[in-house]
Amino acid sequence: MLELLGNYNFDTIQWLVVILSGLSIGLEKVGIPNFLIMVPIMAQILGGKVSAGFLLPLLVMGDIFAVIYYKRHSQMKMVLKLLPWAIVGILVGLFVGNSVSDAGFKKIMAVIVFICALMLLSKKNVNDEHIGKKWYFSIAMGLLGGFSTMIGNAAGPIMIVYFLSMNLNKNSFIGTAAWFFFAVNLIKMPLYAFVWHNITWESFSLNLMLFPMIILGAIIGVRLVKFVPEKPYRMVMIGVTFISAIKLMM
């Protein structure tokens, strides 16, 4: 599949999905949840590990836009609280990713996403301020977030659970998540490139070609998110998370 990326030997459907992945990431990074639907589709086209490496540079590009636009809304103390445990989770994911097949890779991603979707449906787990303030909750979410982002860029549902439990409003949620993912994605880049070898110069050149689509998605997303009320925002994220989990299990 890496040869496929190097030669850009996509058919029409695959090219459409690749182009939409850039647009999807731009939308996602400014608060319009949809990328988790793209994760399993890309995993089916390219394979779990290859698709993770292909998408990561695109995610970093989207992160840069998001942290610049939403920087005034970020809760950096929350990010710093999660980050050390996320790094541990990334290292665990690095080991696991070298020990499982591509099919197993996608199944692990599916289980994590599905569990988090169930957590999102539970108001008791998500909205309980006391749970959010427990010291072990941040540790658990940081570990799970780091692990799931390493094995498949699938930490979104976990971070949704965590940030909702902290009762962040819409803009603070987007800004804080942007800084968290920017940090962990930068950490992952050399691990993907030099340990898993699923980022190559050829795939990165295609990433650069998709940069305008990320910007377009981000611009559209910034405008759309202003019209989404706070209350329905949570339900949209739950729906996208469940669709992603079901798609990964297929």
Buried (B, 14 or more C-beta within 10 A) or exposed (E): BBEBBBEBEBEEEBEEBBBBBBBBBBBBBBBBBBBBBBBBBBBBBBBBBBBBBBBBBBBBBBBBBBBEBBEEBBBEEBBEBBBEBBBBBBBBBBEBBEEBEBEBBBBBBBBBBBBBBBBBEEEEBBEBEEEBEEEEBBBBBBBBBBBBBBBBBBBBBBBBBBBBBBEBEBBBBBBBBBBBBBBBBEBBBEBBBEEBEBBBEBBBEBBEEBBEBBBBBBBBBBEEBEEEEEEEBBEEBBBBBBBBBBBBBE
